[in-house]
Every structure is written in structure tokens, then in C-alpha cells.
Amino acid sequence: MTDFQRDILIGLMFIVGILGFISGEFIVSTIMFATAAVFTNIVLSHRLHS
């Protein structure tokens, strides 16, 4: 997976989290925000060690 694809994936998870929050799906939005945060930390730590 390229850096661009990872950035798109993280952005989509964030947008889905926002849309879920607006529509009242708080569990979905929480899961999406948490997944985006964890995935971002994994990507950033991988970039630092490479």
C-alpha cells in the first residue's frame, strides 16, 4: 500500500466517523475515529523507523 493510499484510507475513516457522529451512530463514529487514530500511529511510527 502506497503512502497516498494510506492517506486516503485514513481520511475516509475520519469522514465516515464524522458522518456517523452527525447521524447519531455514536458507536460507529467512535470505532472509526479510534481505527483512524491507531492506523495513523502505526503509519507514523513505521515512517520514523524506516
C-alpha positions in Angstrom: 0.0 0.0 0.0 1.5 3.3 -1.0 1.6 6.4 1.2 -1.2 8.0 -0.9 -3.5 5.1 -0.5 -2.9 5.1 3.3 -3.7 8.8 3.5 -6.9 8.2 1.5 -7.9 5.3 3.8 -7.3 7.4 7.0 -9.2 10.3 5.5 -12.1 8.1 4.6 -12.2 6.6 8.1 -12.2 10.1 9.5 -15.0 11.3 7.2 -17.1 8.2 8.0 -16.6 8.9 11.7 -17.9 12.5 11.3 -20.9 11.3 9.2 -21.7 8.7 11.8 -21.5 11.2 14.6 -23.8 13.6 12.8 -26.3 10.9 12.1 -26.3 9.7 15.7 -24.4 6.5 15.1 -22.1 7.1 18.1 -20.7 3.6 18.2 -19.7 3.6 14.5 -18.2 7.1 14.8 -16.2 6.0 17.9 -14.9 2.9 16.2 -13.9 4.9 13.0 -12.1 7.6 15.0 -10.2 5.0 17.1 -9.3 3.0 14.0 -8.1 6.1 12.2 -6.0 7.1 15.2 -4.4 3.7 15.7 -3.7 3.3 12.0 -2.2 6.8 11.8 0.1 6.0 14.8 1.2 2.7 13.1 2.0 4.5 9.8 3.9 7.4 11.5 5.9 5.0 13.7 6.7 2.9 10.6 7.9 6.1 8.7 10.1 7.1 11.7 11.8 3.8 11.8 12.4 3.5 8.1 
